[in-house]
Amino acid sequence: MSQELNNELLLSQQSSLPQKYSAWMEEFQEIPQQINHSLFKPMNKMSKTISRLVKNRGRMLMLLDCRVSRLIKNTRK
């Protein structure tokens, strides 16, 4: 009996999911573009900041590696 109820519940969920998805998409389309941009603008700014930090960190590590390599090379002489 419980297996039958589980199967029936699963079938009802599967049949209602496309309707829920289309309803969500309609609601999302109704959101004005200005609100979308105001939500995504801080995210883009943070993404650019993170990219800049990663790039600068890579440059710093490369310079540090060059200095350490030179230091080791000079101490071996």
C-alpha positions in Angstrom: 0.0 0.0 0.0 2.7 2.5 0.9 4.6 1.6 -2.3 1.5 2.5 -4.3 1.2 5.8 -2.5 4.9 6.6 -3.1 4.5 5.8 -6.8 1.4 7.9 -7.0 3.1 10.8 -5.2 6.1 10.6 -7.5 3.9 10.6 -10.6 1.9 13.6 -9.4 5.2 15.5 -8.7 6.6 14.6 -12.1 3.4 15.8 -13.9 3.3 19.1 -11.9 7.0 20.0 -12.3 6.8 21.3 -15.9 3.9 23.5 -14.8 5.8 24.9 -11.9 8.8 25.5 -14.0 6.8 27.4 -16.6 5.2 29.4 -13.9 8.6 30.3 -12.4 9.9 31.3 -15.9 6.8 33.6 -16.4 7.4 35.2 -13.1 11.1 35.7 -13.9 10.2 37.3 -17.2 7.9 39.8 -15.5 10.8 41.2 -13.4 11.9 44.4 -15.0 15.3 44.6 -16.6 16.3 47.4 -14.2 15.9 45.1 -11.2 17.9 42.3 -13.0 20.7 44.7 -13.7 20.7 46.1 -10.1 21.0 42.6 -8.8 23.7 41.5 -11.1 25.8 44.7 -11.1 27.3 44.0 -7.6 28.0 40.4 -8.5 29.9 41.5 -11.7 31.9 44.1 -9.6 32.8 41.4 -7.1 33.8 39.0 -9.9 36.1 41.6 -11.4 37.6 42.3 -8.0 38.3 38.6 -7.4 39.8 38.3 -10.9 42.1 41.2 -10.2 43.2 39.8 -6.8 43.9 36.4 -8.4 45.9 38.0 -11.2 47.9 40.1 -8.8 48.5 37.1 -6.5 49.9 35.2 -9.5 52.2 38.0 -10.4 53.4 38.3 -6.8 54.1 34.6 -6.6 56.0 34.7 -9.9 58.2 37.7 -8.7 58.8 35.9 -5.4 59.9 32.8 -7.2 62.3 34.7 -9.4 63.8 36.5 -6.3 64.2 33.2 -4.4 65.7 31.5 -7.4 68.2 34.4 -7.8 69.0 34.3 -4.1 69.6 30.5 -4.2 71.7 30.9 -7.4 73.8 33.7 -5.7 74.4 31.7 -2.5 75.6 28.7 -4.5 78.4 30.7 -6.1 
